[in-house]
Amino acid sequence: MIPINKPLFDEEEVVAVSQVLRSGVLTSRTESASMVGKFERAFAGYVKAEHAFAVSSGTAALHLSLLASEVGYGDEVIVPSFTFVATAETVALVGATPVFVDISLDTYNAIPEEIEKALTQKTKAIIPVDLFGLPADMKPIQEIAEKHGLVVIEDSAQAHGAQYHGMPVGNLAHLACWSFYASKNMTTGEGGMITTSNRSYADKLPYMRTHGEKSEYTSSMIGGNFRMPEIEAAIGYVQLQKLPQFLALRQKNAKRLTAKLQDVGALQLPIVPQDRNHSWYLFTVRLRNGNRDSTVNKLRKLGIGAAVYYRVPIHLMPFYHRFHRNKLPNTEKAAEEVFSLPVNPAVTIDQIDYIAASLRSILH
Ligand SMILES: Cc1ncc(COP(=O)(O)O)c(C=O)c1O
């Protein structure tokens, strides 16, 4: 099966992990820890943020960002429903209410006008998602947030390498949250990062990541154990050096797949607005008026790891249905019609051609 995504590593990561093990320092809680700091500085540089804080997962990054923004009981947070559950789950975890808004069927990202319409006296934050690796339309979202005094936490979990107006994503948000889960454009196995250029967040995040302790075993603020282990940071540092090469291969594959499928009328190929660069975490197409599931099954039978993200939008999930308030027709349409094709760096040009030819013949 040509996988939709898979972790790519070689001897370099193996050596980096061995070095950490030999050093005997496994946690970033100890003063002699070095890998977490090194990874954070390199990642902050890469995304052009002033500060980066490594954490245990992308979910932890969102959770900690919400805690640091003092979002809690009685507050509302605007989120898309067409995303991975962690975007809304972390809002519920801090006791706040996720308010779902609809997405554009061109970009699959939240529509700024819908965000504005969903505002109430209780709205405290917005979490735009750079879905599939395409940046959310951050400028209007930032303007709404500024006008109403809201916090913007960008869910950039899928968007390492993506750009908005020529800048790495995350720069127009108060906080950006990244994931290094095994399928992502770069990985640490499990892991995450918060980036920010905002001093007040940077002052408290390192303490909140370790139980709110400003001095050992004395908590001055709310927190928890959100730390990234040294081994993961060592892998992350190596992966970050490889990221440009990974992204170039993803882009090359996405470009070729686009060219090969361009004239298939039933398919809506990814639409990338001019002011954005896609990170091609997922190459997601929409099958208009066709049978999406049978198409995906046929592709899988041919050894092509086509996959459906996200079949059940969050507002229709059993637990989250209680938060369902606004009509979300585009979200529900996307959930029924989209599927993703492999463009990861391990996919060869011949395989791209095979994927395109297979899909063409299925849809013929
Ligand atoms: C959009 C989105 N948000 C949040 C997350 C959560 O990241 P993690 O799996 O590292 O907790 C993911 C990744 O799986 C994601 O794709």
The ligand as an SDF file (V2000), in Angstrom:
LIG
                    3D

 16 16  0  0  0  0  0  0  0  0999 V2000
   -5.6070   19.9170   13.1070 C   0  0  0  0  0  0  0  0  0  0  0  0
   -4.9950   19.1670   14.2560 C   0  0  0  0  0  0  0  0  0  0  0  0
   -5.0700   19.6970   15.4800 N   0  0  0  0  0  0  0  0  0  0  0  0
   -4.5170   19.0850   16.5430 C   0  0  0  0  0  0  0  0  0  0  0  0
   -3.8550   17.8910   16.4200 C   0  0  0  0  0  0  0  0  0  0  0  0
   -3.3500   17.2160   17.6380 C   0  0  0  0  0  0  0  0  0  0  0  0
   -2.0080   16.8750   17.5890 O   0  0  0  0  0  0  0  0  0  0  0  0
   -1.4610   15.5930   18.3490 P   0  0  0  0  0  0  0  0  0  0  0  0
   -1.9460   14.3860   17.6390 O   0  0  0  0  0  0  0  0  0  0  0  0
    0.0290   15.7620   18.2770 O   0  0  0  0  0  0  0  0  0  0  0  0
   -1.9400   15.6620   19.7550 O   0  0  0  0  0  0  0  0  0  0  0  0
   -3.7190   17.3180   15.1460 C   0  0  0  0  0  0  0  0  0  0  0  0
   -2.9520   16.0940   14.9050 C   0  0  0  0  0  0  0  0  0  0  0  0
   -3.1930   14.9990   14.9790 O   0  0  0  0  0  0  0  0  0  0  0  0
   -4.3270   17.9570   14.0320 C   0  0  0  0  0  0  0  0  0  0  0  0
   -4.2510   17.4260   12.8210 O   0  0  0  0  0  0  0  0  0  0  0  0
  1  2  1  0
  2  3  1  0
  2 15  2  0
  3  4  2  0
  4  5  1  0
  5  6  1  0
  5 12  2  0
  6  7  1  0
  7  8  1  0
  8  9  2  0
  8 10  1  0
  8 11  1  0
 12 13  1  0
 12 15  1  0
 13 14  2  0
 15 16  1  0
M  END
$$$$
